[in-house]
Structures are given as structure tokens and as C-alpha cells.
Amino acid sequence: MSTATYTVTGMTCAHCIASVTEELNELDGVNEVAVDLASGAVTVTSDAPLTDDAVKTAVEEAGYQLA
């Protein structure tokens, strides 16, 4: 089990949270995604560590960027 926290910029509402959560949940091995809208912190729990490139791509597909 691996947990990592990323900072995502540009999120402003519940729709943003849903978009980021949906894209990250599509990555292999992701078990849980928790988003703190106020800080932009996105905590991802997965079976194994995720690559930064995979997380970056998923976040960008949702329409946002990693800080």
C-alpha cells in the first residue's frame, strides 16, 4: 500500500474534485482519492507507488495541473 499527496492547481468547486478523482481512479491500483479543495491537496492511496508522470497525465486530462 502506498499513499502520496500532490498539490493540484485550478480546482474551484465540487465538479473539479469529481473530475480529478475520476481520472486518478482510472489509474491501475488506485484504491482511494481524497481531495482538499481549500489547499489543493490530493491524496492518492494505491497498491503500489504511482509514477509522477502517470499522476501528472491523469490530472492534466481532468483539466488541471500539478503544482
Predicted model as a PDB file, atoms N, CA, C, CB and O in Angstrom, pLDDT in the B-factor column:
MODEL        1                                                                  
ATOM      1  N   MET A   1       0.846  -1.176   0.000  1.00 94.00           N  
ATOM      2  CA  MET A   1       0.000   0.000   0.000  1.00 94.00           C  
ATOM      3  C   MET A   1       0.891   1.238   0.000  1.00 94.00           C  
ATOM      4  CB  MET A   1      -0.963  -0.001   1.222  1.00 94.00           C  
ATOM      5  O   MET A   1       1.890   1.305   0.716  1.00 94.00           O  
ATOM      6  N   SER A   2       0.514   2.198  -0.804  1.00 97.00           N  
ATOM      7  CA  SER A   2       1.284   3.422  -0.929  1.00 97.00           C  
ATOM      8  C   SER A   2       0.338   4.617  -0.878  1.00 97.00           C  
ATOM      9  CB  SER A   2       2.110   3.425  -2.239  1.00 97.00           C  
ATOM     10  O   SER A   2      -0.750   4.584  -1.454  1.00 97.00           O  
ATOM     11  N   THR A   3       0.754   5.656  -0.193  1.00 98.00           N  
ATOM     12  CA  THR A   3      -0.026   6.886  -0.134  1.00 98.00           C  
ATOM     13  C   THR A   3       0.884   8.058  -0.479  1.00 98.00           C  
ATOM     14  CB  THR A   3      -0.674   7.076   1.271  1.00 98.00           C  
ATOM     15  O   THR A   3       1.989   8.183   0.048  1.00 98.00           O  
ATOM     16  N   ALA A   4       0.401   8.909  -1.370  1.00 97.00           N  
ATOM     17  CA  ALA A   4       1.167  10.088  -1.761  1.00 97.00           C  
ATOM     18  C   ALA A   4       0.218  11.268  -1.865  1.00 97.00           C  
ATOM     19  CB  ALA A   4       1.917   9.857  -3.105  1.00 97.00           C  
ATOM     20  O   ALA A   4      -0.949  11.112  -2.226  1.00 97.00           O  
ATOM     21  N   THR A   5       0.729  12.450  -1.544  1.00 98.00           N  
ATOM     22  CA  THR A   5      -0.068  13.662  -1.630  1.00 98.00           C  
ATOM     23  C   THR A   5       0.550  14.602  -2.658  1.00 98.00           C  
ATOM     24  CB  THR A   5      -0.175  14.351  -0.250  1.00 98.00           C  
ATOM     25  O   THR A   5       1.756  14.850  -2.659  1.00 98.00           O  
ATOM     26  N   TYR A   6      -0.299  15.110  -3.519  1.00 98.00           N  
ATOM     27  CA  TYR A   6       0.104  16.030  -4.588  1.00 98.00           C  
ATOM     28  C   TYR A   6      -0.657  17.328  -4.418  1.00 98.00           C  
ATOM     29  CB  TYR A   6      -0.154  15.416  -6.000  1.00 98.00           C  
ATOM     30  O   TYR A   6      -1.710  17.350  -3.781  1.00 98.00           O  
ATOM     31  N   THR A   7      -0.143  18.402  -4.976  1.00 98.00           N  
ATOM     32  CA  THR A   7      -0.866  19.662  -4.993  1.00 98.00           C  
ATOM     33  C   THR A   7      -1.343  19.923  -6.416  1.00 98.00           C  
ATOM     34  CB  THR A   7       0.023  20.831  -4.472  1.00 98.00           C  
ATOM     35  O   THR A   7      -0.551  19.944  -7.359  1.00 98.00           O  
ATOM     36  N   VAL A   8      -2.638  20.119  -6.551  1.00 98.00           N  
ATOM     37  CA  VAL A   8      -3.256  20.367  -7.853  1.00 98.00           C  
ATOM     38  C   VAL A   8      -3.772  21.803  -7.866  1.00 98.00           C  
ATOM     39  CB  VAL A   8      -4.414  19.344  -8.142  1.00 98.00           C  
ATOM     40  O   VAL A   8      -4.462  22.239  -6.944  1.00 98.00           O  
ATOM     41  N   THR A   9      -3.428  22.527  -8.925  1.00 97.00           N  
ATOM     42  CA  THR A   9      -3.859  23.919  -9.027  1.00 97.00           C  
ATOM     43  C   THR A   9      -5.060  24.053  -9.962  1.00 97.00           C  
ATOM     44  CB  THR A   9      -2.704  24.799  -9.520  1.00 97.00           C  
ATOM     45  O   THR A   9      -5.227  23.279 -10.905  1.00 97.00           O  
ATOM     46  N   GLY A  10      -5.891  25.057  -9.676  1.00 96.00           N  
ATOM     47  CA  GLY A  10      -7.009  25.398 -10.553  1.00 96.00           C  
ATOM     48  C   GLY A  10      -8.353  24.851 -10.135  1.00 96.00           C  
ATOM     49  O   GLY A  10      -9.362  25.187 -10.754  1.00 96.00           O  
ATOM     50  N   MET A  11      -8.407  24.021  -9.109  1.00 97.00           N  
ATOM     51  CA  MET A  11      -9.692  23.470  -8.674  1.00 97.00           C  
ATOM     52  C   MET A  11     -10.454  24.529  -7.884  1.00 97.00           C  
ATOM     53  CB  MET A  11      -9.488  22.187  -7.817  1.00 97.00           C  
ATOM     54  O   MET A  11      -9.894  25.195  -7.013  1.00 97.00           O  
ATOM     55  N   THR A  12     -11.756  24.675  -8.206  1.00 96.00           N  
ATOM     56  CA  THR A  12     -12.554  25.696  -7.523  1.00 96.00           C  
ATOM     57  C   THR A  12     -13.891  25.196  -6.989  1.00 96.00           C  
ATOM     58  CB  THR A  12     -12.802  26.831  -8.452  1.00 96.00           C  
ATOM     59  O   THR A  12     -14.567  25.919  -6.258  1.00 96.00           O  
ATOM     60  N   CYS A  13     -14.285  23.976  -7.339  1.00 96.00           N  
ATOM     61  CA  CYS A  13     -15.638  23.538  -6.953  1.00 96.00           C  
ATOM     62  C   CYS A  13     -15.727  22.010  -6.884  1.00 96.00           C  
ATOM     63  CB  CYS A  13     -16.685  24.082  -7.953  1.00 96.00           C  
ATOM     64  O   CYS A  13     -14.753  21.301  -7.133  1.00 96.00           O  
ATOM     65  N   ALA A  14     -16.912  21.532  -6.543  1.00 96.00           N  
ATOM     66  CA  ALA A  14     -17.143  20.091  -6.420  1.00 96.00           C  
ATOM     67  C   ALA A  14     -16.958  19.389  -7.762  1.00 96.00           C  
ATOM     68  CB  ALA A  14     -18.551  19.820  -5.873  1.00 96.00           C  
ATOM     69  O   ALA A  14     -16.521  18.239  -7.800  1.00 96.00           O  
ATOM     70  N   HIS A  15     -17.281  20.056  -8.848  1.00 97.00           N  
ATOM     71  CA  HIS A  15     -17.087  19.452 -10.170  1.00 97.00           C  
ATOM     72  C   HIS A  15     -15.602  19.209 -10.428  1.00 97.00           C  
ATOM     73  CB  HIS A  15     -17.683  20.353 -11.276  1.00 97.00           C  
ATOM     74  O   HIS A  15     -15.226  18.183 -10.995  1.00 97.00           O  
ATOM     75  N   CYS A  16     -14.772  20.141 -10.016  1.00 97.00           N  
ATOM     76  CA  CYS A  16     -13.321  19.978 -10.163  1.00 97.00           C  
ATOM     77  C   CYS A  16     -12.853  18.747  -9.383  1.00 97.00           C  
ATOM     78  CB  CYS A  16     -12.569  21.252  -9.672  1.00 97.00           C  
ATOM     79  O   CYS A  16     -12.078  17.936  -9.890  1.00 97.00           O  
ATOM     80  N   ILE A  17     -13.327  18.623  -8.166  1.00 97.00           N  
ATOM     81  CA  ILE A  17     -12.958  17.474  -7.326  1.00 97.00           C  
ATOM     82  C   ILE A  17     -13.369  16.175  -8.010  1.00 97.00           C  
ATOM     83  CB  ILE A  17     -13.620  17.578  -5.924  1.00 97.00           C  
ATOM     84  O   ILE A  17     -12.595  15.219  -8.061  1.00 97.00           O  
ATOM     85  N   ALA A  18     -14.589  16.146  -8.534  1.00 98.00           N  
ATOM     86  CA  ALA A  18     -15.089  14.939  -9.192  1.00 98.00           C  
ATOM     87  C   ALA A  18     -14.255  14.589 -10.416  1.00 98.00           C  
ATOM     88  CB  ALA A  18     -16.551  15.121  -9.594  1.00 98.00           C  
ATOM     89  O   ALA A  18     -13.971  13.415 -10.655  1.00 98.00           O  
ATOM     90  N   SER A  19     -13.859  15.592 -11.192  1.00 98.00           N  
ATOM     91  CA  SER A  19     -13.071  15.342 -12.399  1.00 98.00           C  
ATOM     92  C   SER A  19     -11.702  14.765 -12.053  1.00 98.00           C  
ATOM     93  CB  SER A  19     -12.907  16.635 -13.206  1.00 98.00           C  
ATOM     94  O   SER A  19     -11.269  13.779 -12.649  1.00 98.00           O  
ATOM     95  N   VAL A  20     -11.031  15.377 -11.100  1.00 98.00           N  
ATOM     96  CA  VAL A  20      -9.699  14.898 -10.701  1.00 98.00           C  
ATOM     97  C   VAL A  20      -9.799  13.498 -10.092  1.00 98.00           C  
ATOM     98  CB  VAL A  20      -9.044  15.879  -9.691  1.00 98.00           C  
ATOM     99  O   VAL A  20      -8.988  12.622 -10.393  1.00 98.00           O  
ATOM    100  N   THR A  21     -10.788  13.299  -9.243  1.00 98.00           N  
ATOM    101  CA  THR A  21     -10.973  11.990  -8.606  1.00 98.00           C  
ATOM    102  C   THR A  21     -11.231  10.913  -9.648  1.00 98.00           C  
ATOM    103  CB  THR A  21     -12.133  12.038  -7.601  1.00 98.00           C  
ATOM    104  O   THR A  21     -10.660   9.825  -9.570  1.00 98.00           O  
ATOM    105  N   GLU A  22     -12.080  11.203 -10.614  1.00 98.00           N  
ATOM    106  CA  GLU A  22     -12.409  10.226 -11.651  1.00 98.00           C  
ATOM    107  C   GLU A  22     -11.167   9.827 -12.456  1.00 98.00           C  
ATOM    108  CB  GLU A  22     -13.486  10.791 -12.590  1.00 98.00           C  
ATOM    109  O   GLU A  22     -10.925   8.642 -12.684  1.00 98.00           O  
ATOM    110  N   GLU A  23     -10.392  10.809 -12.879  1.00 98.00           N  
ATOM    111  CA  GLU A  23      -9.201  10.496 -13.685  1.00 98.00           C  
ATOM    112  C   GLU A  23      -8.170   9.705 -12.883  1.00 98.00           C  
ATOM    113  CB  GLU A  23      -8.564  11.788 -14.215  1.00 98.00           C  
ATOM    114  O   GLU A  23      -7.576   8.758 -13.400  1.00 98.00           O  
ATOM    115  N   LEU A  24      -7.955  10.085 -11.628  1.00 98.00           N  
ATOM    116  CA  LEU A  24      -6.968   9.367 -10.820  1.00 98.00           C  
ATOM    117  C   LEU A  24      -7.435   7.950 -10.493  1.00 98.00           C  
ATOM    118  CB  LEU A  24      -6.685  10.133  -9.529  1.00 98.00           C  
ATOM    119  O   LEU A  24      -6.619   7.031 -10.419  1.00 98.00           O  
ATOM    120  N   ASN A  25      -8.731   7.771 -10.298  1.00 98.00           N  
ATOM    121  CA  ASN A  25      -9.256   6.435 -10.011  1.00 98.00           C  
ATOM    122  C   ASN A  25      -9.093   5.487 -11.193  1.00 98.00           C  
ATOM    123  CB  ASN A  25     -10.722   6.524  -9.625  1.00 98.00           C  
ATOM    124  O   ASN A  25      -9.150   4.270 -11.015  1.00 98.00           O  
ATOM    125  N   GLU A  26      -8.892   6.016 -12.388  1.00 97.00           N  
ATOM    126  CA  GLU A  26      -8.701   5.171 -13.564  1.00 97.00           C  
ATOM    127  C   GLU A  26      -7.284   4.602 -13.644  1.00 97.00           C  
ATOM    128  CB  GLU A  26      -9.009   5.961 -14.823  1.00 97.00           C  
ATOM    129  O   GLU A  26      -7.030   3.694 -14.436  1.00 97.00           O  
ATOM    130  N   LEU A  27      -6.366   5.119 -12.841  1.00 97.00           N  
ATOM    131  CA  LEU A  27      -5.002   4.572 -12.839  1.00 97.00           C  
ATOM    132  C   LEU A  27      -5.004   3.196 -12.167  1.00 97.00           C  
ATOM    133  CB  LEU A  27      -4.014   5.539 -12.106  1.00 97.00           C  
ATOM    134  O   LEU A  27      -5.718   2.970 -11.190  1.00 97.00           O  
ATOM    135  N   ASP A  28      -4.201   2.290 -12.703  1.00 96.00           N  
ATOM    136  CA  ASP A  28      -4.123   0.940 -12.149  1.00 96.00           C  
ATOM    137  C   ASP A  28      -3.675   0.974 -10.693  1.00 96.00           C  
ATOM    138  CB  ASP A  28      -3.164   0.075 -12.975  1.00 96.00           C  
ATOM    139  O   ASP A  28      -2.702   1.642 -10.344  1.00 96.00           O  
ATOM    140  N   GLY A  29      -4.396   0.248  -9.856  1.00 97.00           N  
ATOM    141  CA  GLY A  29      -4.017   0.074  -8.466  1.00 97.00           C  
ATOM    142  C   GLY A  29      -4.484   1.146  -7.509  1.00 97.00           C  
ATOM    143  O   GLY A  29      -4.228   1.048  -6.309  1.00 97.00           O  
ATOM    144  N   VAL A  30      -5.165   2.171  -8.004  1.00 98.00           N  
ATOM    145  CA  VAL A  30      -5.624   3.243  -7.112  1.00 98.00           C  
ATOM    146  C   VAL A  30      -6.838   2.763  -6.318  1.00 98.00           C  
ATOM    147  CB  VAL A  30      -5.975   4.530  -7.920  1.00 98.00           C  
ATOM    148  O   VAL A  30      -7.819   2.278  -6.880  1.00 98.00           O  
ATOM    149  N   ASN A  31      -6.742   2.911  -4.998  1.00 97.00           N  
ATOM    150  CA  ASN A  31      -7.814   2.471  -4.108  1.00 97.00           C  
ATOM    151  C   ASN A  31      -8.661   3.626  -3.589  1.00 97.00           C  
ATOM    152  CB  ASN A  31      -7.234   1.712  -2.943  1.00 97.00           C  
ATOM    153  O   ASN A  31      -9.863   3.474  -3.372  1.00 97.00           O  
ATOM    154  N   GLU A  32      -8.031   4.775  -3.393  1.00 98.00           N  
ATOM    155  CA  GLU A  32      -8.754   5.894  -2.791  1.00 98.00           C  
ATOM    156  C   GLU A  32      -8.121   7.207  -3.228  1.00 98.00           C  
ATOM    157  CB  GLU A  32      -8.761   5.782  -1.247  1.00 98.00           C  
ATOM    158  O   GLU A  32      -6.901   7.315  -3.349  1.00 98.00           O  
ATOM    159  N   VAL A  33      -8.972   8.207  -3.465  1.00 98.00           N  
ATOM    160  CA  VAL A  33      -8.513   9.556  -3.785  1.00 98.00           C  
ATOM    161  C   VAL A  33      -9.256  10.503  -2.856  1.00 98.00           C  
ATOM    162  CB  VAL A  33      -8.758   9.920  -5.305  1.00 98.00           C  
ATOM    163  O   VAL A  33     -10.484  10.480  -2.787  1.00 98.00           O  
ATOM    164  N   ALA A  34      -8.509  11.334  -2.144  1.00 98.00           N  
ATOM    165  CA  ALA A  34      -9.105  12.323  -1.251  1.00 98.00           C  
ATOM    166  C   ALA A  34      -8.608  13.708  -1.660  1.00 98.00           C  
ATOM    167  CB  ALA A  34      -8.756  12.019   0.246  1.00 98.00           C  
ATOM    168  O   ALA A  34      -7.404  13.938  -1.774  1.00 98.00           O  
ATOM    169  N   VAL A  35      -9.547  14.623  -1.880  1.00 97.00           N  
ATOM    170  CA  VAL A  35      -9.199  15.969  -2.339  1.00 97.00           C  
ATOM    171  C   VAL A  35      -9.600  16.991  -1.290  1.00 97.00           C  
ATOM    172  CB  VAL A  35      -9.881  16.286  -3.690  1.00 97.00           C  
ATOM    173  O   VAL A  35     -10.731  16.986  -0.804  1.00 97.00           O  
ATOM    174  N   ASP A  36      -8.663  17.869  -0.942  1.00 97.00           N  
ATOM    175  CA  ASP A  36      -8.944  19.011  -0.071  1.00 97.00           C  
ATOM    176  C   ASP A  36      -8.975  20.243  -0.974  1.00 97.00           C  
ATOM    177  CB  ASP A  36      -7.860  19.157   1.092  1.00 97.00           C  
ATOM    178  O   ASP A  36      -7.932  20.750  -1.385  1.00 97.00           O  
ATOM    179  N   LEU A  37     -10.172  20.713  -1.274  1.00 96.00           N  
ATOM    180  CA  LEU A  37     -10.328  21.808  -2.233  1.00 96.00           C  
ATOM    181  C   LEU A  37      -9.611  23.078  -1.771  1.00 96.00           C  
ATOM    182  CB  LEU A  37     -11.809  22.102  -2.455  1.00 96.00           C  
ATOM    183  O   LEU A  37      -8.991  23.763  -2.584  1.00 96.00           O  
ATOM    184  N   ALA A  38      -9.687  23.396  -0.495  1.00 96.00           N  
ATOM    185  CA  ALA A  38      -9.109  24.644   0.014  1.00 96.00           C  
ATOM    186  C   ALA A  38      -7.600  24.721  -0.215  1.00 96.00           C  
ATOM    187  CB  ALA A  38      -9.407  24.786   1.499  1.00 96.00           C  
ATOM    188  O   ALA A  38      -7.072  25.770  -0.585  1.00 96.00           O  
ATOM    189  N   SER A  39      -6.921  23.612   0.005  1.00 97.00           N  
ATOM    190  CA  SER A  39      -5.458  23.623  -0.131  1.00 97.00           C  
ATOM    191  C   SER A  39      -4.988  23.088  -1.489  1.00 97.00           C  
ATOM    192  CB  SER A  39      -4.830  22.798   0.985  1.00 97.00           C  
ATOM    193  O   SER A  39      -3.840  23.306  -1.876  1.00 97.00           O  
ATOM    194  N   GLY A  40      -5.861  22.399  -2.203  1.00 97.00           N  
ATOM    195  CA  GLY A  40      -5.465  21.771  -3.463  1.00 97.00           C  
ATOM    196  C   GLY A  40      -4.746  20.454  -3.254  1.00 97.00           C  
ATOM    197  O   GLY A  40      -4.228  19.871  -4.206  1.00 97.00           O  
ATOM    198  N   ALA A  41      -4.709  19.982  -2.027  1.00 98.00           N  
ATOM    199  CA  ALA A  41      -4.021  18.722  -1.738  1.00 98.00           C  
ATOM    200  C   ALA A  41      -4.858  17.531  -2.206  1.00 98.00           C  
ATOM    201  CB  ALA A  41      -3.721  18.604  -0.230  1.00 98.00           C  
ATOM    202  O   ALA A  41      -6.046  17.427  -1.900  1.00 98.00           O  
ATOM    203  N   VAL A  42      -4.219  16.649  -2.942  1.00 98.00           N  
ATOM    204  CA  VAL A  42      -4.873  15.437  -3.428  1.00 98.00           C  
ATOM    205  C   VAL A  42      -4.071  14.254  -2.918  1.00 98.00           C  
ATOM    206  CB  VAL A  42      -4.982  15.421  -4.998  1.00 98.00           C  
ATOM    207  O   VAL A  42      -2.910  14.075  -3.286  1.00 98.00           O  
ATOM    208  N   THR A  43      -4.689  13.454  -2.076  1.00 98.00           N  
ATOM    209  CA  THR A  43      -4.018  12.292  -1.507  1.00 98.00           C  
ATOM    210  C   THR A  43      -4.516  11.044  -2.220  1.00 98.00           C  
ATOM    211  CB  THR A  43      -4.264  12.193   0.026  1.00 98.00           C  
ATOM    212  O   THR A  43      -5.717  10.785  -2.298  1.00 98.00           O  
ATOM    213  N   VAL A  44      -3.569  10.284  -2.735  1.00 98.00           N  
ATOM    214  CA  VAL A  44      -3.892   9.089  -3.514  1.00 98.00           C  
ATOM    215  C   VAL A  44      -3.324   7.865  -2.800  1.00 98.00           C  
ATOM    216  CB  VAL A  44      -3.329   9.195  -4.969  1.00 98.00           C  
ATOM    217  O   VAL A  44      -2.132   7.808  -2.497  1.00 98.00           O  
ATOM    218  N   THR A  45      -4.183   6.899  -2.539  1.00 98.00           N  
ATOM    219  CA  THR A  45      -3.762   5.634  -1.957  1.00 98.00           C  
ATOM    220  C   THR A  45      -3.850   4.566  -3.044  1.00 98.00           C  
ATOM    221  CB  THR A  45      -4.638   5.257  -0.712  1.00 98.00           C  
ATOM    222  O   THR A  45      -4.873   4.415  -3.712  1.00 98.00           O  
ATOM    223  N   SER A  46      -2.752   3.832  -3.203  1.00 98.00           N  
ATOM    224  CA  SER A  46      -2.704   2.832  -4.268  1.00 98.00           C  
ATOM    225  C   SER A  46      -1.962   1.592  -3.787  1.00 98.00           C  
ATOM    226  CB  SER A  46      -2.027   3.408  -5.532  1.00 98.00           C  
ATOM    227  O   SER A  46      -1.284   1.609  -2.760  1.00 98.00           O  
ATOM    228  N   ASP A  47      -2.108   0.510  -4.560  1.00 97.00           N  
ATOM    229  CA  ASP A  47      -1.458  -0.747  -4.206  1.00 97.00           C  
ATOM    230  C   ASP A  47       0.058  -0.622  -4.243  1.00 97.00           C  
ATOM    231  CB  ASP A  47      -1.910  -1.856  -5.144  1.00 97.00           C  
ATOM    232  O   ASP A  47       0.758  -1.235  -3.438  1.00 97.00           O  
ATOM    233  N   ALA A  48       0.561   0.177  -5.182  1.00 96.00           N  
ATOM    234  CA  ALA A  48       1.999   0.384  -5.346  1.00 96.00           C  
ATOM    235  C   ALA A  48       2.216   1.865  -5.659  1.00 96.00           C  
ATOM    236  CB  ALA A  48       2.594  -0.539  -6.485  1.00 96.00           C  
ATOM    237  O   ALA A  48       1.294   2.549  -6.104  1.00 96.00           O  
ATOM    238  N   PRO A  49       3.424   2.356  -5.427  1.00 96.00           N  
ATOM    239  CA  PRO A  49       3.686   3.768  -5.757  1.00 96.00           C  
ATOM    240  C   PRO A  49       3.384   4.069  -7.219  1.00 96.00           C  
ATOM    241  CB  PRO A  49       5.143   4.126  -5.449  1.00 96.00           C  
ATOM    242  O   PRO A  49       3.690   3.270  -8.103  1.00 96.00           O  
ATOM    243  N   LEU A  50       2.777   5.234  -7.466  1.00 96.00           N  
ATOM    244  CA  LEU A  50       2.463   5.678  -8.822  1.00 96.00           C  
ATOM    245  C   LEU A  50       3.614   6.512  -9.352  1.00 96.00           C  
ATOM    246  CB  LEU A  50       1.140   6.485  -8.855  1.00 96.00           C  
ATOM    247  O   LEU A  50       4.326   7.159  -8.585  1.00 96.00           O  
ATOM    248  N   THR A  51       3.794   6.497 -10.655  1.00 96.00           N  
ATOM    249  CA  THR A  51       4.817   7.363 -11.235  1.00 96.00           C  
ATOM    250  C   THR A  51       4.281   8.789 -11.291  1.00 96.00           C  
ATOM    251  CB  THR A  51       5.234   6.870 -12.654  1.00 96.00           C  
ATOM    252  O   THR A  51       3.081   9.011 -11.454  1.00 96.00           O  
ATOM    253  N   ASP A  52       5.179   9.737 -11.156  1.00 94.00           N  
ATOM    254  CA  ASP A  52       4.780  11.137 -11.242  1.00 94.00           C  
ATOM    255  C   ASP A  52       4.163  11.446 -12.601  1.00 94.00           C  
ATOM    256  CB  ASP A  52       5.980  12.050 -10.986  1.00 94.00           C  
ATOM    257  O   ASP A  52       3.231  12.245 -12.700  1.00 94.00           O  
ATOM    258  N   ASP A  53       4.688  10.811 -13.647  1.00 96.00           N  
ATOM    259  CA  ASP A  53       4.158  11.042 -14.994  1.00 96.00           C  
ATOM    260  C   ASP A  53       2.713  10.564 -15.106  1.00 96.00           C  
ATOM    261  CB  ASP A  53       5.028  10.331 -16.041  1.00 96.00           C  
ATOM    262  O   ASP A  53       1.891  11.233 -15.732  1.00 96.00           O  
ATOM    263  N   ALA A  54       2.393   9.422 -14.510  1.00 97.00           N  
ATOM    264  CA  ALA A  54       1.027   8.896 -14.574  1.00 97.00           C  
ATOM    265  C   ALA A  54       0.062   9.828 -13.858  1.00 97.00           C  
ATOM    266  CB  ALA A  54       0.956   7.486 -13.961  1.00 97.00           C  
ATOM    267  O   ALA A  54      -1.033  10.102 -14.349  1.00 97.00           O  
ATOM    268  N   VAL A  55       0.478  10.314 -12.689  1.00 97.00           N  
ATOM    269  CA  VAL A  55      -0.382  11.226 -11.923  1.00 97.00           C  
ATOM    270  C   VAL A  55      -0.545  12.544 -12.673  1.00 97.00           C  
ATOM    271  CB  VAL A  55       0.204  11.479 -10.507  1.00 97.00           C  
ATOM    272  O   VAL A  55      -1.649  13.079 -12.770  1.00 97.00           O  
ATOM    273  N   LYS A  56       0.558  13.060 -13.199  1.00 97.00           N  
ATOM    274  CA  LYS A  56       0.510  14.317 -13.948  1.00 97.00           C  
ATOM    275  C   LYS A  56      -0.427  14.200 -15.148  1.00 97.00           C  
ATOM    276  CB  LYS A  56       1.920  14.719 -14.413  1.00 97.00           C  
ATOM    277  O   LYS A  56      -1.238  15.092 -15.396  1.00 97.00           O  
ATOM    278  N   THR A  57      -0.317  13.115 -15.882  1.00 97.00           N  
ATOM    279  CA  THR A  57      -1.165  12.912 -17.056  1.00 97.00           C  
ATOM    280  C   THR A  57      -2.636  12.846 -16.662  1.00 97.00           C  
ATOM    281  CB  THR A  57      -0.759  11.631 -17.793  1.00 97.00           C  
ATOM    282  O   THR A  57      -3.482  13.453 -17.319  1.00 97.00           O  
ATOM    283  N   ALA A  58      -2.943  12.120 -15.604  1.00 98.00           N  
ATOM    284  CA  ALA A  58      -4.344  12.000 -15.162  1.00 98.00           C  
ATOM    285  C   ALA A  58      -4.900  13.350 -14.740  1.00 98.00           C  
ATOM    286  CB  ALA A  58      -4.462  11.000 -14.000  1.00 98.00           C  
ATOM    287  O   ALA A  58      -6.030  13.696 -15.082  1.00 98.00           O  
ATOM    288  N   VAL A  59      -4.106  14.112 -13.997  1.00 98.00           N  
ATOM    289  CA  VAL A  59      -4.554  15.431 -13.536  1.00 98.00           C  
ATOM    290  C   VAL A  59      -4.765  16.363 -14.728  1.00 98.00           C  
ATOM    291  CB  VAL A  59      -3.527  16.044 -12.550  1.00 98.00           C  
ATOM    292  O   VAL A  59      -5.736  17.119 -14.766  1.00 98.00           O  
ATOM    293  N   GLU A  60      -3.857  16.306 -15.697  1.00 97.00           N  
ATOM    294  CA  GLU A  60      -3.989  17.160 -16.882  1.00 97.00           C  
ATOM    295  C   GLU A  60      -5.194  16.753 -17.728  1.00 97.00           C  
ATOM    296  CB  GLU A  60      -2.710  17.097 -17.730  1.00 97.00           C  
ATOM    297  O   GLU A  60      -5.850  17.608 -18.325  1.00 97.00           O  
ATOM    298  N   GLU A  61      -5.488  15.456 -17.783  1.00 97.00           N  
ATOM    299  CA  GLU A  61      -6.675  15.002 -18.517  1.00 97.00           C  
ATOM    300  C   GLU A  61      -7.955  15.529 -17.864  1.00 97.00           C  
ATOM    301  CB  GLU A  61      -6.709  13.461 -18.584  1.00 97.00           C  
ATOM    302  O   GLU A  61      -8.966  15.728 -18.537  1.00 97.00           O  
ATOM    303  N   ALA A  62      -7.904  15.750 -16.567  1.00 97.00           N  
ATOM    304  CA  ALA A  62      -9.054  16.314 -15.862  1.00 97.00           C  
ATOM    305  C   ALA A  62      -9.163  17.825 -16.091  1.00 97.00           C  
ATOM    306  CB  ALA A  62      -8.951  16.016 -14.360  1.00 97.00           C  
ATOM    307  O   ALA A  62     -10.189  18.436 -15.790  1.00 97.00           O  
ATOM    308  N   GLY A  63      -8.093  18.418 -16.628  1.00 97.00           N  
ATOM    309  CA  GLY A  63      -8.118  19.846 -16.920  1.00 97.00           C  
ATOM    310  C   GLY A  63      -7.376  20.714 -15.919  1.00 97.00           C  
ATOM    311  O   GLY A  63      -7.572  21.928 -15.875  1.00 97.00           O  
ATOM    312  N   TYR A  64      -6.520  20.087 -15.113  1.00 97.00           N  
ATOM    313  CA  TYR A  64      -5.797  20.829 -14.075  1.00 97.00           C  
ATOM    314  C   TYR A  64      -4.315  20.498 -14.157  1.00 97.00           C  
ATOM    315  CB  TYR A  64      -6.353  20.498 -12.660  1.00 97.00           C  
ATOM    316  O   TYR A  64      -3.890  19.719 -15.011  1.00 97.00           O  
ATOM    317  N   GLN A  65      -3.525  21.098 -13.259  1.00 96.00           N  
ATOM    318  CA  GLN A  65      -2.091  20.859 -13.296  1.00 96.00           C  
ATOM    319  C   GLN A  65      -1.552  20.594 -11.902  1.00 96.00           C  
ATOM    320  CB  GLN A  65      -1.367  22.043 -13.924  1.00 96.00           C  
ATOM    321  O   GLN A  65      -2.078  21.086 -10.903  1.00 96.00           O  
ATOM    322  N   LEU A  66      -0.480  19.798 -11.862  1.00 96.00           N  
ATOM    323  CA  LEU A  66       0.233  19.617 -10.605  1.00 96.00           C  
ATOM    324  C   LEU A  66       1.052  20.862 -10.333  1.00 96.00           C  
ATOM    325  CB  LEU A  66       1.137  18.354 -10.641  1.00 96.00           C  
ATOM    326  O   LEU A  66       1.604  21.466 -11.253  1.00 96.00           O  
ATOM    327  N   ALA A  67       1.131  21.244  -9.066  1.00 93.00           N  
ATOM    328  CA  ALA A  67       1.941  22.414  -8.692  1.00 93.00           C  
ATOM    329  C   ALA A  67       3.396  22.014  -8.617  1.00 93.00           C  
ATOM    330  CB  ALA A  67       1.477  23.014  -7.339  1.00 93.00           C  
ATOM    331  O   ALA A  67       4.251  22.847  -8.318  1.00 93.00           O  
TER     332      ALA A  67                                                      
ENDMDL                                                                          
END                                                                             
